[in-house]
Amino acid sequence: MPSVASYSEALKSLASRRRLGMKLGLENMEALASALGQPHRRLRFVHIAGTNGKGSTAAFLASLLRAAGQRVGLFTSPHLLSVRERIVVDGTPISRAAFAEGIAAVAQAAEAGAERIEPTFFETLTALALRHFERERTDWVVWETGLGGRLDSTNIVTPAVAIITNIGSDHAQFLGTTPAEIAAEKAGIIKAGRPLVTAEDRAEPLAVLRRIAAERKAPLHLIGDTEGLPLLDLHGPHQRKNAASALAAFRLLGLGLGLGLGLPLPEAEIAKALAETTWPGRFETILAEPPLILDGGHNPEGIAAAVAAWREAFGPLPFRLVYGGMADKDHAAAARLLMPHAGEVLLVRAAGERAAEPETLLAHFPDATTFPSLAALWPRLIMDPAPTLLLGSLTLVGEALLLAGRHRFAPEEEESEAALNELLSPPVISVPG
């Protein structure tokens, strides 16, 4: 494969990987990492899995580590506007030049081994992140799973601490249909002798996490009371659990864990780091009065968390609901959670071939008004302000951020990357037993 000469060519190369879908399993990833010289063997990780809250928890932990003077790599998914959001060092996304050079290096490594590797979109980005974080000499990598845990590409690492935020109902066709089955998949990131932090408190999934942690002699740390946490820029009771999980992991790292660490940080600095943490598209305020709020909630647990955050922030004030999402999501459950708090309902088509058509959503939101796209609706939201909650898909939130001018990247870059997301990719094509 010829070398990638530009960022645009790198995006095209990465986009070509979407044809492979999303593959669960570690064989490709282990071979690809080996061809790259095993960069993950020279990095230190905190690995985060869970149905919701992974990105926010990762952001809280990265803030704490940076406040303690550590150089921190942050790997998250999916992105909202630019694929470079996923690979960040000390708050700075990977540069276009480093991205292009890294994509070329990963492609070359995939072809150079004894057996040619066909990495997927997500495997390519995972390999790129490992290579970039090693080259940037990071002290710590906050490492978020993509899908599940046991067979997720990120699970080739052995973390100092694992975090499982919660167990919810998403991607059931791949992870299982019961809380116990899903918990077993998420628990795949638990490694022998390495502590596990979890905010999960329901009996069935927690029993699975307890059992697997005990089998692997992994000390289990449960997040219970969140009283005493500072006021957060990220709103909602769920964010206090996410912050508490990050803080518990940070304090475990501070104990050393046999790594000779100290990470001393005064309580005031801890409070400041947590209070100032932001994470785009998570109950994000676009207009303050009347409020226009964007949230990435797209499964029942995430939507319930967004409603709880609205009630905490605005009390019984009803909201104008803007809703759109992928066709495979539980829209009936979304309607049950949202309709008791909604006045006017506006249905839109999110980006991508997997998006639900607004007309099909009318079965769950029967009195709603439909729009072909968020762009078609956006002028009305701005010119006719009302308390508004927009949610249903992270891709929809990304569109809203772009329309609102809340972006860190050049417009032409965002437009070229609008569909460059595994959320919009073909389904999983291989699930090992």
Order of alpha helices (4+ residues) and beta strands (2+ residues): alpha-alpha-beta-alpha-beta-beta-beta-alpha-alpha-beta-beta-alpha-alpha-beta-alpha-beta-alpha-alpha-beta-beta-alpha-beta-alpha-beta-alpha-beta-alpha-beta-alpha-alpha
